[in-house]
Amino acid sequence: MTEHDQDQAPESLPAVLSTEQADRVRKALAPVVASRGLWKMADAIGYAPMYVQAFLRGQLACTLHFATGVAHALDVDLDALVRGGEP
């Protein structure tokens, strides 16, 4: 890896996302849960429905693991989901 390649490497994401990052995940997830249903989306994410519901209500922090599950369930890029931009 050259010095130039290192300059363009993406920053890693923290284990617990910032409030702004969590809000992006919540904003992407909420309408899908509303249309497809809590139980179906919780199963797709790999978390209990009560956990997903608590996250959507802002009662839980957003972990990188949870955000990864959401990105996979929504079939979007994790980096785009968390950092904004076009997923």
C-alpha positions as CSV (number, residue, x, y, z in Angstrom):
1,M,0.0,0.0,0.0
2,T,1.4,3.3,-1.0
3,E,1.2,6.5,1.0
4,H,-1.4,7.8,-1.4
5,D,-3.6,4.8,-0.8
6,Q,-3.5,5.3,2.9
7,D,-4.7,8.9,2.5
8,Q,-7.9,7.6,0.8
9,A,-8.7,4.8,3.1
10,P,-12.1,5.3,4.8
11,E,-12.3,6.1,8.4
12,S,-13.5,3.2,10.6
13,L,-16.8,3.4,12.3
14,P,-17.0,3.4,16.1
15,A,-18.6,0.5,18.0
16,V,-21.4,2.8,19.2
17,L,-22.5,5.3,16.6
18,S,-22.9,9.0,17.3
19,T,-26.3,10.5,17.8
20,E,-26.3,11.9,14.2
21,Q,-25.3,8.6,12.8
22,A,-28.0,6.8,14.8
23,D,-30.6,9.3,13.6
24,R,-29.7,8.4,10.0
25,V,-30.2,4.7,10.7
26,R,-33.5,5.4,12.5
27,K,-34.7,7.7,9.6
28,A,-34.0,4.9,7.1
29,L,-35.5,2.1,9.2
30,A,-38.7,3.7,10.5
31,P,-40.7,3.8,7.2
32,V,-39.7,0.3,6.3
33,V,-40.8,-1.0,9.7
34,A,-44.1,0.9,9.3
35,S,-44.7,-0.6,5.9
36,R,-43.4,-4.2,6.4
37,G,-44.0,-4.6,10.0
38,L,-41.9,-4.7,13.2
39,W,-41.6,-8.5,13.5
40,K,-40.6,-9.0,9.9
41,M,-37.9,-6.3,10.0
42,A,-36.6,-7.4,13.4
43,D,-36.2,-10.9,12.0
44,A,-34.4,-9.5,9.0
45,I,-32.1,-7.4,11.2
46,G,-31.4,-10.2,13.6
47,Y,-32.6,-8.5,16.7
48,A,-35.7,-8.9,19.0
49,P,-38.7,-6.8,18.0
50,M,-38.7,-5.1,21.4
51,Y,-35.0,-4.0,20.8
52,V,-35.9,-2.6,17.3
53,Q,-38.9,-0.8,18.8
54,A,-36.8,0.7,21.6
55,F,-34.2,1.8,19.1
56,L,-36.8,3.5,16.9
57,R,-38.1,5.3,20.0
58,G,-34.6,6.6,20.7
59,Q,-34.3,4.6,24.0
60,L,-31.2,2.7,22.9
61,A,-27.9,3.7,21.4
62,C,-27.1,2.4,17.9
63,T,-24.3,0.0,17.8
64,L,-22.2,-0.8,14.7
65,H,-23.5,-4.4,14.8
66,F,-27.1,-3.2,14.8
67,A,-26.5,-0.7,12.0
68,T,-24.8,-3.4,10.0
69,G,-27.9,-5.6,10.4
70,V,-30.2,-2.7,9.3
71,A,-28.0,-2.0,6.3
72,H,-28.2,-5.7,5.3
73,A,-31.9,-5.9,5.8
74,L,-32.5,-2.7,3.8
75,D,-29.9,-3.8,1.1
76,V,-28.0,-0.6,1.4
77,D,-24.3,0.2,1.9
78,L,-23.4,0.6,5.6
79,D,-21.2,3.6,5.0
80,A,-23.8,5.4,3.0
81,L,-26.5,4.6,5.7
82,V,-24.4,5.8,8.6
83,R,-22.5,8.7,7.1
84,G,-25.3,10.0,4.8
85,G,-25.4,10.3,1.1
86,E,-27.1,7.9,-1.4
87,P,-27.5,4.4,0.1
